[in-house]
Amino acid sequence: MDTVLSLLLTDLAAELPPAVRLQRLVSSLREHFGCGAVALLQREAEHLRPVAVDGLVRDALGRRFELQAHPRLSAILARSGVTCFHHDSTLPDPYDGLIDEHAGEPLPVHDCMGVPVAVEGEPWGVLTLDALRVGTFDARAQADLQALRPLVEAAVRMSRLEAQARALRLGGVDTAERPVGEEGDILGQSEAIARLLHELAVVADSELPVLLLGETGVGKELFAHRLHRLSRRHGRPLVHVNCAALPESLAESELFGHVKGAFSGAVSDRPGRFEAAEGGTLFLDEVGELPLAVQAKLLRTLQNGEIQRLGADRPRRVDVRVVAATNRSLRELVRDGGFRADLYHRLSVYPIPIPPLRERGHDVLLLAGRFLERNRARLGLRSLRLSTASEEALRRYPWPGNVRELEHVISRAALKAVSRGAVRTDLVTLGPELLDLEAASAVLDPVSPVAAEGAVAALRSGSLREQVEACQRQAVRTALDAHAQNWAQAARALGLDASNLHKLARRLGLK
């Protein structure tokens, strides 16, 4: 007890990054109690989010544990002191199949205990401990946990204060403790995502137009929502417009509205999306798809803060911040005459590139954990996890469809497992054969000596982006050759939507 007390007190006195502080906390507790796993989870609405774990599989930090589905976690949260579940407890264990030493296996007979964590008198989350040896959490262990609880809460409080202080030093907004819904949660611990989130926090409170740049599937809409949520306009509407889905004949009316009689079928006055976003933010997704005629009116709105309904005589003032996004090169569109140069400069006052998934390192496993838990709950499975070989395959795959493709891959693999006989009581492990990452094998299996020579040459030189694009180009060519140049069948083989494959092919110079 003295040793762990000394370690925790030393860490409290040290200046540490919040994530490091909490990771050292759970590691010290695991060593002191001699248990299989320790997890610190923060409550967000009706689920618990792991913020530090030791002894669980690598994707655990990406999972969310719904309180309704996990009675042990609910019981710990509901009680004031230490809650202990002995080896004969009939309540399901939330970490079944996720303990690192027994990954993918039913947990052997074991003990677990936990305690609620409060910060400044307010409920914050829970601390859980699992031991694989029966009797580990005896009366003395429970008393130790109760005695250490104030230090756990102090470490959590210190981490929150450090995050707030860092945000103030950087001139940003502190969001470390802001509860967000699952759909609005941006998951990642890579340096690329950390830089991006800081940049978003800095620019969010300005009134500058922002242009989000990124490949298909990187989650541009999520980042637009975060920008709005951190801005001074967060109490007003965020209106999303998919410019690619607007028919050219209706685009002007959709954005700026129309008056009665403006065109056939206009039987009454109708406000447009700009007026719907009054005081808030208008998110123009795929802005590069806007017709040139509408681009001219959008430019006037950005310059003057005025709109004019279709068929109206007078303009109207609007107070709207515009955030735009595109997966295309607007510079190239300007050069080719498909986009107005003056509008491009207005929209790109502050361009923010969003990194593709292949540049985010181990974030792919955290995201996979999120999608695994979501599919486990949806399919009613006891446990759903990746094999070690599958984790390696996910890390090596170039992800041309980014996060959206990863979500589809995990969902498809889970459904395949169920279709092959997995039942509710099983601990289901997804192997590489269920992931079906055909593009990865296609890169390694070129169809001709000429193609092989070109791929090898590309991989021997050039930037990382050039090498990745060379691999993508070869994968697309291989899939097309294998399916007699049928783009729809090639898209299915590559695990992509057909529209995304066409966009990727254009970007790679194959169309």
C-alpha positions in Angstrom: 0.0 0.0 0.0 2.8 2.4 0.9 4.4 1.9 -2.5 1.4 2.7 -4.6 0.6 5.6 -2.3 4.1 7.0 -2.9 3.8 6.5 -6.7 0.4 8.2 -6.9 1.4 11.1 -4.7 4.6 11.6 -6.8 2.6 11.7 -10.0 0.2 14.2 -8.5 3.1 16.5 -7.8 4.6 16.1 -11.3 3.6 18.0 -14.4 2.3 15.4 -16.8 0.1 15.4 -19.9 -3.4 14.4 -18.9 -3.4 11.2 -20.9 -0.1 10.2 -19.5 -1.2 10.9 -15.9 -4.3 8.7 -16.2 -2.4 5.9 -17.9 0.2 5.9 -15.1 -2.6 5.8 -12.6 -4.3 2.7 -14.0 -0.9 0.9 -14.5 0.1 1.6 -10.9 -3.2 0.3 -9.6 -3.0 -2.9 -11.7 0.5 -3.6 -10.4 -0.6 -2.9 -6.8 -3.6 -5.2 -6.9 -2.0 -7.8 -9.0 -5.0 -8.0 -11.3 -5.6 -8.7 -15.0 -7.0 -5.4 -16.1 -7.9 -1.9 -14.8 -10.0 0.6 -16.6 -11.0 4.2 -15.9 -14.2 5.2 -17.7 -15.9 8.6 -18.0 -19.7 8.9 -18.1 -21.1 10.6 -21.2 -24.9 10.6 -21.3 -26.0 7.0 -21.1 -22.7 5.3 -21.9 -19.2 5.1 -20.3 -16.1 6.0 -22.4 -12.7 4.4 -21.5 -10.1 7.2 -21.0 -7.3 4.9 -19.7 -6.9 1.1 -19.6 -4.3 -1.4 -18.7 -4.7 -5.1 -19.5 -7.5 -4.7 -22.1 -7.2 -5.2 -25.9 -5.8 -2.3 -27.9 -9.2 -1.2 -29.4 -10.8 -0.9 -25.9 -10.3 2.9 -25.9 -12.5 3.2 -28.9 -15.4 1.3 -27.4 -18.4 2.8 -25.6 -20.2 0.8 -22.9 -24.0 1.4 -22.8 -25.1 1.5 -19.2 -28.4 -0.2 -20.0 -26.5 -3.2 -21.6 -23.9 -3.6 -18.8 -25.5 -4.1 -15.4 -22.1 -4.4 -13.5 -21.1 -0.9 -14.6 -24.5 0.5 -13.8 -24.3 -1.1 -10.3 -20.8 0.4 -9.6 -22.0 3.8 -10.8 -25.2 3.7 -8.6 -23.4 2.9 -5.3 -21.4 5.2 -3.1 -18.6 2.8 -2.1 -16.7 -0.2 -3.5 -18.8 -2.8 -5.3 -17.4 -6.3 -5.6 -18.6 -9.1 -7.9 -17.3 -12.5 -6.9 -16.6 -15.4 -9.2 -20.1 -16.8 -8.9 -21.8 -13.5 -10.0 -24.4 -14.1 -12.8 -24.2 -10.6 -14.2 -22.4 -10.5 -17.6 -18.9 -9.0 -17.6 -18.5 -6.0 -19.9 -14.9 -7.1 -20.7 -15.7 -10.6 -21.7 -13.3 -11.4 -24.6 -11.4 -8.2 -24.1 -8.9 -9.0 -21.4 -5.5 -9.0 -23.1 -4.3 -12.3 -21.6 -7.5 -14.1 -22.7 -8.4 -12.1 -25.8 -11.2 -13.8 -27.6 -11.8 -16.4 -25.0 -14.5 -16.6 -22.3 -13.2 -15.1 -19.1 -12.2 -17.8 -16.6 -13.8 -17.8 -13.2 -12.6 -14.5 -11.7 -13.3 -11.5 -9.4 -14.0 -7.9 -10.3 -14.6 -4.8 -8.3 -15.2 -1.1 -9.0 -15.8 2.3 -7.4 -17.6 5.4 -8.7 -15.4 8.5 -9.3 -16.5 12.0 -8.5 -14.9 15.3 -9.4 -15.7 18.4 -7.3 -18.7 16.5 -5.8 -20.2 15.7 -9.2 -20.4 12.1 -10.6 -17.7 11.7 -13.2 -17.4 8.0 -14.0 -16.1 4.7 -12.6 -12.9 2.7 -12.0 -13.0 -1.0 -12.6 -10.6 -3.8 -11.7 -10.7 -7.4 -13.0 -8.7 -10.3 -11.5 -8.3 -13.7 -13.1 -7.5 -15.4 -9.8 -10.5 -16.1 -7.5 -10.2 -14.3 -4.1 -7.9 -11.5 -5.3 -10.3 -8.9 -4.2 -10.7 -9.8 -0.5 -11.8 -7.5 2.3 -8.3 -6.0 2.4 -8.2 -5.2 -1.3 -11.6 -3.6 -1.1 -10.4 -1.4 1.8 -7.3 -0.5 -0.2 -9.4 0.6 -3.1 -11.7 2.7 -0.9 -8.6 4.4 0.7 -7.0 5.1 -2.8 -10.2 6.5 -4.2 -9.5 10.1 -3.2 -6.1 9.9 -5.0 -7.9 8.6 -8.1 -10.3 11.5 -8.0 -7.5 13.9 -7.4 -5.7 12.6 -10.5 -8.8 13.0 -12.6 -9.3 16.5 -11.3 -5.7 17.4 -12.0 -5.9 16.1 -15.6 -9.0 18.2 -16.2 -7.3 21.3 -14.8 -4.2 20.6 -16.9 -6.3 20.3 -20.1 -8.1 23.6 -19.3 -4.8 25.4 -18.6 -3.3 24.1 -21.9 -6.3 25.3 -23.8 -6.0 28.8 -22.2 -2.2 28.9 -23.0 -2.9 28.0 -26.7 -5.8 30.5 -26.9 -8.3 27.8 -27.7 -11.5 26.5 -26.1 -11.3 23.7 -23.5 -13.4 20.8 -24.7 -11.7 18.0 -22.7 -14.7 17.6 -20.4 -17.4 18.6 -22.8 -19.9 15.6 -23.1 -20.7 14.8 -26.7 -23.0 12.2 -28.2 -21.6 9.2 -29.8 -22.3 10.4 -33.3 -20.5 13.7 -32.6 -17.5 12.2 -31.0 -14.2 12.5 -33.0 -12.1 9.5 -32.0 -8.3 9.5 -32.3 -5.0 9.9 -30.4 -2.6 10.3 -33.3 -0.5 13.4 -33.6 -2.3 14.3 -36.8 -5.7 14.4 -35.1 -4.3 16.2 -32.0 -3.0 19.0 -34.3 -6.3 19.1 -36.2 -8.5 19.4 -33.1 -6.3 22.2 -31.7 -6.5 24.1 -35.0 -10.3 23.6 -35.0 -10.6 25.0 -31.5 -8.5 28.0 -32.4 -10.4 29.0 -35.5 -13.9 28.0 -34.2 -14.3 31.2 -32.2 -13.5 33.4 -35.1 -16.0 34.4 -37.8 -13.7 33.4 -40.6 -15.1 31.2 -43.4 -13.5 27.7 -43.1 -12.8 25.3 -46.0 -12.5 21.6 -44.9 -10.3 19.6 -47.3 -10.1 15.9 -47.3 -10.7 12.6 -49.2 -14.1 10.9 -49.3 -15.0 9.3 -46.0 -12.6 11.2 -43.6 -15.6 12.6 -41.7 -15.7 16.2 -42.9 -19.3 16.6 -41.5 -18.1 15.6 -38.0 -15.5 18.3 -38.1 -17.9 20.8 -39.3 -20.2 20.0 -36.4 -17.3 20.3 -34.0 -16.5 23.8 -35.4 -20.0 24.9 -34.9 -20.2 23.4 -31.4 -17.1 25.3 -30.3 -18.1 28.6 -31.9 -20.0 31.5 -30.4 -22.9 30.5 -32.6 -23.3 27.1 -31.0 -26.8 28.0 -29.6 -28.1 28.7 -33.1 -28.8 26.3 -36.0 -26.2 24.4 -38.0 -27.8 23.8 -41.4 -26.2 21.1 -43.6 -26.4 21.3 -47.4 -25.1 18.6 -49.7 -24.3 20.6 -52.8 -23.7 17.4 -54.8 -27.3 16.4 -54.3 -28.9 19.7 -55.3 -30.4 19.6 -58.8 -29.0 22.4 -60.8 -32.5 23.8 -61.5 -33.3 24.0 -57.8 -30.0 24.9 -56.3 -30.6 28.6 -56.2 -34.0 28.2 -54.7 -32.8 25.8 -52.0 -30.0 28.1 -50.9 -31.6 31.5 -51.2 -35.4 30.8 -51.2 -38.0 32.0 -53.6 -41.2 34.0 -53.7 -44.6 32.9 -54.8 -44.8 32.7 -58.6 -41.1 32.8 -59.1 -41.4 29.6 -61.2 -43.9 27.0 -62.1 -44.9 25.2 -58.9 -43.8 28.1 -56.5 -47.3 28.4 -54.9 -46.0 30.3 -51.8 -43.0 32.1 -50.4 -40.3 29.8 -49.2 -37.1 30.7 -47.2 -33.9 29.1 -48.3 -31.1 27.4 -46.3 -29.3 30.7 -45.6 -32.4 32.0 -43.8 -32.8 28.7 -41.9 -29.3 29.1 -40.6 -29.8 32.7 -39.4 -27.4 33.5 -36.5 -25.7 30.1 -36.9 -23.6 28.2 -39.4 -24.3 27.0 -42.9 -22.3 23.9 -43.9 -21.8 23.6 -47.6 -20.7 20.0 -48.2 -19.1 19.1 -51.6 -19.1 22.8 -52.4 -17.2 22.2 -55.6 -20.4 20.7 -57.2 -22.3 24.0 -57.1 -23.4 25.4 -60.5 -21.5 28.5 -61.7 -24.6 30.6 -61.7 -25.2 29.8 -58.0 -21.6 30.4 -57.2 -22.0 34.1 -58.3 -24.9 34.6 -55.9 -23.0 32.8 -53.1 -20.0 35.2 -53.6 -22.3 38.2 -53.3 -23.7 36.8 -50.0 -20.2 36.2 -48.6 -19.2 39.8 -49.6 -22.2 41.7 -48.5 -24.1 39.5 -46.1 -27.2 39.7 -48.3 -29.3 37.2 -50.1 -32.1 37.7 -52.7 -34.9 35.2 -52.9 -35.5 33.9 -56.4 -38.1 36.2 -58.0 -37.8 38.9 -55.2 -37.1 42.6 -55.9 -35.1 43.3 -52.7 -32.3 41.7 -50.9 -32.4 40.5 -47.3 -29.7 40.8 -44.7 -28.4 37.5 -43.2 -26.0 36.7 -40.4 -24.5 33.3 -41.2 -21.1 31.8 -40.9 -20.2 29.6 -43.9 -18.2 26.4 -43.5 -17.5 24.6 -46.7 -16.0 21.2 -47.5 -14.8 19.4 -50.6 -12.9 16.2 -51.6 -11.9 17.8 -54.9 -9.1 20.2 -55.7 -10.8 23.6 -56.0 -7.6 25.0 -57.5 -7.8 22.6 -60.4 -11.5 23.4 -60.8 -10.6 27.1 -61.0 -7.9 26.3 -63.5 -10.4 24.3 -65.6 -13.1 26.9 -65.4 -15.4 24.9 -63.2 -15.2 27.1 -60.1 -14.9 30.8 -59.7 -11.5 32.0 -58.5 -13.0 34.9 -56.5 -15.3 32.5 -54.6 -12.5 30.1 -54.0 -10.5 32.8 -52.3 -13.5 33.9 -50.2 -14.2 30.3 -49.0 -10.6 29.4 -48.4 -9.8 32.2 -45.9 -8.9 29.4 -43.5 -8.4 26.0 -45.2 -8.1 23.0 -42.9 -6.8 19.7 -44.4 -8.2 16.6 -42.7 -5.7 13.7 -42.6 -6.7 10.4 -44.3 -7.0 7.4 -42.2 -3.8 5.8 -43.5 -1.9 8.8 -41.9 -3.4 8.4 -38.5 -1.4 5.4 -37.2 -3.1 3.3 -34.5 -6.3 5.4 -34.7 -7.6 2.7 -37.0 -7.8 0.3 -34.1 -9.6 2.8 -31.9 -12.1 3.5 -34.6 -12.4 -0.3 -35.2 -13.2 -0.7 -31.5 -16.0 1.8 -31.8 -17.6 0.0 -34.8 -17.1 -3.4 -33.2 -19.0 -2.4 -30.0 -21.7 -0.8 -32.1 -22.2 -4.0 -34.2 -22.0 -6.2 -31.1 -24.9 -4.3 -29.5 -26.9 -4.2 -32.8 -26.5 -7.9 -33.4 -27.0 -8.9 -29.7 -23.6 -10.7 -29.4 -21.9 -11.4 -26.2 -18.5 -10.2 -27.4 -17.0 -9.0 -30.8 -13.3 -8.5 -31.3 -10.5 -8.6 -33.9 -7.9 -11.3 -34.2 -4.2 -10.2 -34.0 -3.9 -10.9 -37.7 -6.9 -8.7 -38.4 -5.5 -5.9 -36.4 -2.3 -6.1 -38.5 -4.3 -6.2 -41.7 -6.3 -3.0 -40.7 -3.0 -1.2 -39.9 -1.5 -2.1 -43.3 -4.5 -1.4 -45.5 -4.3 2.0 -47.3 -8.1 2.8 -46.7 -9.0 4.7 -49.9 -12.5 5.1 -48.5 -11.1 6.2 -45.1 -13.3 6.0 -41.9 -16.5 5.3 -43.8 -14.9 2.3 -45.5 -13.6 1.0 -42.2 -17.1 1.2 -40.7 -18.5 -0.8 -43.7 -15.7 -3.4 -43.4 -16.4 -4.0 -39.7 -20.2 -4.1 -40.2 -19.9 -6.5 -43.1 -17.5 -8.8 -41.3 -19.8 -9.0 -38.2 -22.8 -9.9 -40.4 -20.7 -12.6 -42.2 -19.8 -14.0 -38.8 -23.5 -14.2 -37.8 -24.4 -15.7 -41.2 -21.9 -18.4 -40.7 -23.4 -19.6 -37.4 -22.2 -17.2 -34.6 -24.9 -17.0 -31.9 -25.7 -14.6 -29.1 -23.7 -16.4 -26.5 -20.5 -16.7 -28.6 -17.3 -14.7 -28.2 -16.9 -13.8 -31.8 -13.5 -13.1 -33.2 -13.2 -11.6 -36.7 -10.4 -13.0 -38.7 -8.8 -11.5 -41.9 -10.9 -13.7 -44.1 -14.1 -12.0 -42.8 -12.7 -8.6 -43.3 -12.2 -9.4 -47.0 -9.7 -6.6 -47.7 -9.3 -7.6 -51.4 -7.6 -4.3 -52.3 -4.7 -5.1 -49.9 -4.0 -8.4 -51.6 -4.5 -6.9 -55.0 -1.7 -4.5 -54.3 0.6 -7.4 -53.6 -0.6 -9.4 -56.6 -0.1 -7.4 -59.8 -1.5 -8.9 -63.0 1.3 -8.4 -65.4 5.1 -7.9 -65.4 4.7 -4.4 -66.8 2.3 -3.4 -64.0 4.6 -5.1 -61.4 7.6 -3.1 -62.7 5.7 0.2 -62.5 4.4 -0.5 -59.0 7.9 -1.5 -57.7 9.4 1.6 -59.3 6.8 3.8 -57.6 7.4 2.3 -54.3 11.2 2.7 -54.5 11.0 6.5 -54.8 8.7 9.4 -54.2 6.9 10.8 -51.1 4.7 8.7 -48.9 1.6 10.1 -50.6 3.0 9.2 -54.1 3.8 5.7 -52.9 0.3 5.2 -51.4 -1.3 6.6 -54.6 0.8 4.2 -56.7 -0.6 1.3 -54.6 -4.1 2.6 -54.9 -3.7 3.0 -58.7 -2.5 -0.6 -59.0 -5.3 -1.9 -56.8 -8.0 -0.2 -58.9 -6.4 -1.4 -62.2 -6.2 -5.0 -60.9 -9.8 -4.9 -59.8 -11.0 -3.6 -63.1 -9.0 -6.2 -65.0 -10.4 -8.9 -62.8 -14.0 -7.8 -63.6 -13.7 -7.1 -67.3 -13.5 -3.3 -66.7 -16.9 -3.3 -65.0 -16.7 -0.4 -62.5 -19.6 -1.5 -60.4 -18.2 -5.0 -59.8 -14.7 -3.6 -59.2 -16.1 -1.2 -56.6 -17.8 -4.1 -54.8 -14.5 -6.1 -54.9 -12.7 -3.1 -53.4 -15.3 -2.5 -50.7 -16.2 0.9 -52.1 -19.3 2.7 -53.3 -19.2 3.0 -57.1 -19.4 6.8 -56.9 -16.3 6.8 -54.5 -14.4 4.6 -56.9 -15.0 6.9 -59.8 -13.9 9.9 -57.7 -10.8 8.0 -56.6 -10.0 7.0 -60.2 -10.3 10.6 -61.3 -8.0 11.8 -58.5 -5.4 9.1 -59.4 -5.6 10.0 -63.1 -7.2 6.7 -64.2 -10.2 8.5 -65.8 
